[in-house]
Amino acid sequence: MPDTVMEIEKVSKTYDTDGMMVHALRDLTLAIKKGEFTAIAGPSGSGKTTLLNIISGLDTPTSGTVTLSGKLISEMKGSELSDIRRDRIGFIFQSYNLIPVLSVKENIEYIMLLQGVSDSERHSRVISILNQVGLEGMETRLPKQLSGGQQQRVAIARAMVSRPDIILADEPTANLDSATASSLLDMMHDLNKTSGITFVFSTHDSMIMEKARRLVLLKDGSIDKDETRQ
């Protein structure tokens, strides 16, 4: 399917915990299309963290396949997988994961440096994304000089600026107050619409579930509900 960014086919994940087999995912099939704004939700133990780890290449399925932009990532290892994760997947974490000794500009351009993007192109992209996320004029500040909401804006800018095929956001509002979280979600929603970049959230946050255009609910490692809204 040409408009499908990620395809998860009959994925299962089983862990051996002190001799007990734990089935985190059970024969799960899911396709994520380009430009979607999708929330994956469910109670603790439902499998959403395991699913996000498998989608991101941090973990491998016990069985089944994961394909990103036509490339079978579930069987990749080493530098091939690292390159895919660097170039094709953007990450947003609940703890921001900014590098404390680097400025806002340096944090945002870090992945582009690894990609070998030229100085002039990096500068142009950083200035553009700072305007988009409302942080213009803050490029020389360190993370400790920013509020939590501002740090998460830097993390969102960093995830988007390398132009990945998909952005995976793991509980991105967990450390924010509700007003800041709502503002950030609105911003990500607008960026999704204007840029066409695909967002997938793993979340407990009802606000994200409400604002998502597609909601996938997991229960006991399987999809319990999958609904798309206008």
Buried (B, 14 or more C-beta within 10 A) or exposed (E): EEEBBBBBBEBBBBEEEEEEEEBBBBBBEBBBBBBBBBBBBBEEBBBBBBBBBBBBBBBBBBEBBBBBBEBEBBEBEEEEBEEBBBBBBBBBBBEBBBEEEBBBBBBBBBBBEEBEBEEEEBBEBBEEBBEBBEBEEBBEBBBEEBEBBBBBBBBBBBBBBBBBBBBBBBBBBEBBEEEBBBBBBEBBBEBBEEBEBBBBBBBBBEBBBEBBBBBBBBEBBBBEEEEEEE
